[in-house]
Amino acid sequence: MRLANVPSRRLSSRIGVEEDVWVLWGSQGEEDVSRIKDLSIGGLFLQTTSLKPAGVSVRLHFLVEEGEIKAEAMVRHAKPGAGVGLKFLALSEQGKPRLAALLARLRGLAQSRQAS
């Protein structure tokens, strides 16, 4: 059985992050620093062993070339041995254009890697 043209439930496409892009994140007094595996305007997947259950709210703090990005997110799913998927709930006003710029930079890097 082939599944052709199955629509994604995602509202925005994910970008696989090959670069070392890290985020400080935490909830209820616990914090961790984790590598971002993929990112979209709607959320991200973090490589971590610090798993949180679905529905937990977390704070995110990116410090990237584009500048500081602060966000609130919710754990959508956790994969033992892999990490957690987070959905953005809110971004700071300064964070919105910076996240868009980060996505554009990462998309450009991914495209140049594919062209090589």
C-alpha positions in Angstrom: 0.0 0.0 0.0 1.4 3.4 -1.0 0.6 6.6 0.7 1.0 9.2 -1.9 0.3 12.9 -1.3 -0.8 12.4 2.3 -1.2 15.9 3.7 0.9 16.8 6.8 -0.8 17.9 10.0 1.8 20.6 10.3 0.9 24.2 9.5 4.5 25.0 8.6 7.4 22.9 7.2 10.2 21.9 9.4 13.9 22.7 8.7 16.4 20.0 9.8 19.1 21.8 11.7 22.6 20.6 10.8 24.4 23.5 12.6 24.9 23.6 16.3 21.9 25.7 17.4 21.2 25.4 21.1 18.4 26.6 23.4 18.1 27.1 27.1 14.7 25.7 28.1 13.0 24.8 31.3 9.9 24.4 33.4 9.0 24.5 37.1 12.5 25.5 38.2 14.4 22.9 36.1 16.5 24.1 33.2 18.5 22.4 30.5 20.5 23.4 27.4 19.7 21.3 24.3 20.5 21.1 20.6 17.8 21.9 18.2 17.2 19.0 15.7 14.5 20.7 13.6 12.7 24.0 13.7 9.6 25.7 12.1 7.6 28.8 12.8 5.2 26.6 14.8 7.7 24.7 17.0 10.9 22.6 17.3 12.3 19.3 18.3 15.1 19.2 20.9 17.7 16.5 21.3 17.6 15.8 25.1 17.4 13.1 27.7 15.4 15.5 30.0 11.9 14.4 28.9 8.8 16.2 30.0 5.2 14.8 29.6 2.9 16.1 26.9 1.1 19.3 27.9 3.8 20.8 30.1 4.6 24.4 29.5 8.3 25.4 29.0 10.2 28.6 28.6 12.7 28.9 25.8 15.6 31.2 25.5 17.6 31.2 22.2 20.8 33.2 21.8 21.6 33.1 18.1 23.3 35.3 15.5 20.0 36.9 14.9 19.7 38.0 18.5 17.8 36.9 21.6 14.6 35.0 21.1 12.3 34.3 24.1 9.3 32.0 23.7 6.8 30.0 25.6 6.0 26.5 24.3 4.2 23.3 25.2 5.5 19.7 25.1 3.6 17.9 22.3 5.4 14.6 22.5 8.5 13.0 24.0 10.6 10.2 22.4 12.9 8.4 24.9 16.4 8.4 23.6 15.7 11.2 21.1 14.1 14.2 22.7 11.0 16.3 22.9 8.8 18.1 20.4 7.6 21.5 21.4 4.8 23.7 20.0 5.3 27.5 20.3 2.5 29.2 22.3 4.0 32.7 22.4 7.0 34.6 21.1 8.3 38.0 22.4 7.7 40.9 20.0 11.4 41.1 19.3 11.6 37.3 18.9 9.2 37.1 16.0 11.3 38.7 13.3 14.5 37.1 14.8 12.9 33.7 14.5 11.9 34.4 10.9 15.5 35.5 10.2 16.9 32.3 11.9 14.6 30.1 9.8 15.7 32.0 6.6 19.4 31.5 7.5 18.9 27.8 8.3 16.9 27.2 5.2 19.6 28.9 3.1 22.3 26.7 4.7 20.2 23.5 4.0 19.7 24.5 0.4 23.4 25.3 -0.2 24.3 21.9 1.3 21.8 20.1 -1.0 23.3 22.0 -4.0 26.8 20.8 -3.2 
